[in-house]
Amino acid sequence: MTISLGMPQVPSGRGGTGSAVRPGDVGPMLADRYGRVATDLRLSVTDKCNLRCTYCMPAEGLDWLRNDQVLRDEEVVRLVRIAVEHLGIRELRLTGGEPLIRPGLVDIVAAVRLNHPQLPISLTTNGLGLDRKAGQLRDAGLTRINVSMDSLHPDTFAQLTRRPLLDRVLRGIEEADRVGLRPIKINAVLIRGVNDLEATALLDWSLRHGFELRFIEQMPLDADRAWSRDQMITAAQIRSLLEQEFMLSPDPRQRDGAPADRWEVRRRSEPGAVLGTLGIIASVTEPFCADCRRTRVTAEGSVRSCLFSHEETDLRNLLRSGASDTEIADRWREAMWSKPEGHGMDSARAGDAGFVQPERTMSAICG
């Protein structure tokens, strides 16, 4: 039996852990027991962040990793090479924390680009410092960026991030656009009673500037453990808010494993013209686990098969103990083979009985 994901077919292990199929039987790929193949690497270069977003971390911040615990520049570059050459990774996203904080970020991008001239390399950032580094990153070989920005109002932005720095984020986005780091995607989380009424304004602003807005359902990855299903703004509610002013129709392009459900956007006053596209990532209420193609590596070099995983597999000690590329690749395959079928948040409409929040927060697990 095979499960087709629009890529090479992989024997399904739906018989459970007792199945005769093992990681090495499916070739040089990051496959799991459910027939999924990871081709998208999300790699964190730091756990530190210079904002304190209320849905991510407490006001005082977190206990950051020591410098010697974080992967060195050359270790990051080597892991990317192993992922591409041994494991079939076809896309790289550098994340954090806030990756622009990483001193060697530009050098990492340049080294990865030298090794892999055709590899798409993107960056998820809060935009602080992007006005100074956008050109350097483009010259080093960065393909495009995602910028997290939840409000266009300075006071609301400061309330959400605990930092009055919206103007600097906007300058960073403007500079990234100027130097050609396109397409630019804007990530926004709506919080009930705080910025939920800004949904149409954020979409209008993004369309006017030629950016793709991506609303992300608030996920239970906050350090304060304050998340609740009743308080989150769901994908259905986001669409309802937007449809007061806009018309949304499914994007005819295939989703192809992407986390965002894409929509073509028209203004109700001009129903004939497609103004651009919108993405909605509904990890909680409309999960896409069955077609997940991501593998994640934390800033200290641990593989997480799922964003919500409770298990990690250490690669850093292998890197530092003289292990070969083949040995590291084999360990990585083993880690992904045990990827769960789903995160469990959709198993109970109330109480979330099938889901246990991970100990680590979003900033520490390379979101």
HELIX and SHEET records of a PDB file:
HELIX    1   1 PRO A   23  VAL A   26  5                                   4    
HELIX    2   2 ASN A   67  GLN A   69  5                                   3    
HELIX    3   3 ASP A   73  LEU A   87  1                                  15    
HELIX    4   4 PRO A   99  ILE A  101  5                                   3    
HELIX    5   5 LEU A  105  ASN A  115  1                                  11    
HELIX    6   6 LEU A  130  ALA A  140  1                                  11    
HELIX    7   7 PRO A  154  THR A  161  1                                   8    
HELIX    8   8 LEU A  166  VAL A  179  1                                  14    
HELIX    9   9 ASP A  196  GLU A  198  5                                   3    
HELIX   10  10 ALA A  199  HIS A  209  1                                  11    
HELIX   11  11 ALA A  235  LEU A  242  1                                   8    
HELIX   12  12 CYS A  289  ASP A  291  5                                   3    
HELIX   13  13 ARG A  316  ARG A  320  1                                   5    
HELIX   14  14 ASP A  325  TRP A  337  1                                  13    
HELIX   15  15 MET A  362  ALA A  364  5                                   3    
SHEET    1   A 2 THR A   2  ILE A   3  0                                        
SHEET    2   A 2 VAL A  10  PRO A  11 -1                                        
SHEET    1   B 2 LEU A  30  ALA A  31  0                                        
SHEET    2   B 2 VAL A  37  ALA A  38 -1                                        
SHEET    1   C12 PHE A 246  PRO A 250  0                                        
SHEET    2   C12 ASP A 261  ARG A 267 -1                                        
SHEET    3   C12 GLU A 270  ILE A 281 -1                                        
SHEET    4   C12 GLU A 212  ILE A 216  1                                        
SHEET    5   C12 ILE A 184  ALA A 188  1                                        
SHEET    6   C12 ARG A 144  SER A 148  1                                        
SHEET    7   C12 ILE A 121  THR A 125  1                                        
SHEET    8   C12 GLU A  91  THR A  95  1                                        
SHEET    9   C12 ASP A  40  SER A  44  1                                        
SHEET   10   C12 ARG A 294  VAL A 297  1                                        
SHEET   11   C12 SER A 302  ARG A 304 -1                                        
SHEET   12   C12 THR A 313  ASP A 314 -1                                        
END                                                                             
